[in-house]
């Protein structure tokens, strides 16, 4: 029955979107879906470009909280001008139809790339981390804390492996006046939370994002998380009371300088991490930027190790 319901829902959602975008965007196909939204590829005849339209699910579009979260994400990303952050071109609300328009990137998530548990090469991981650290530095400089940095929120362009940081849906602004309760209820993804975020710290700062990026680096280099086994919540519990094992203890082939950079990201106490994402980026560059291959430095991200 679930499969039948899904096939019935898709054309209904598409018709809702087409009714509002007629004359502005030409909807082509659904390309993704999540718990809150569906994503469609569309043609923008005015801009002469393909775009991705993220549509808030019908059942959630009547919720003030979910509409506001959607609007905030669009507002935040529209002002973060960075080549590795997926921007927002437009945000529209028309009745119960709420959607955001973004660049269309043909590719796949880093979560899909890492799903097999096969590590990436150190040069590929370095090529991935440098622009992501730079993207976080841009966000942090604007007072934005992402709070949900994880492989599923990193999109890799299929043509060259270029990474894009996406989904600022639970991001917070250091300059905003959110109450502690409002911040606390925007819960991230347990597997990639920093210890302080897992403990519900309402004032977790930019170093929380640095920890999450360190977890991604550990997973990409070792093919496993620092605290394997158990449920995601059990891993979170370990993270709040234990230091992560040194990366080279798990992946001895990782160069020492790169491993040291990742280990510092994963310091349990925030003040022992890199003081900023910009400092992290510089450390990664010192650890060794990969040599461009025949297809450029991004290409190796798409290739298996060995």
Secondary structure, 3 states (H helix, E strand, C coil): CHHHHHHHHHHHHHHHHHHHHCCCCEEEEEEEECCCEEEEEEEECCCCEEEEEEEECCCCCCCHHHHHHHHHHHHHHHCCCCCCECCCCEEEEECCEEEEEEECCCEEEHHHHHCCCCCCCHHHHHHHHHHHHHHHHHHHHCCEECCCCCHHHEEEECCCCCEEECCCCCCEECCCCCCHHHHHCCCCCHHHCCHHHHCCCCCCCHHHHHHHHHHHHHHHHHCCCCCCCCCHHHHHHHHHHCCCCCHHHHCCCCCHHHHHHHHHHCCCCHHHCCCCHHHHHHHHHHHHCCCCCCCCCCHHHHCCCC
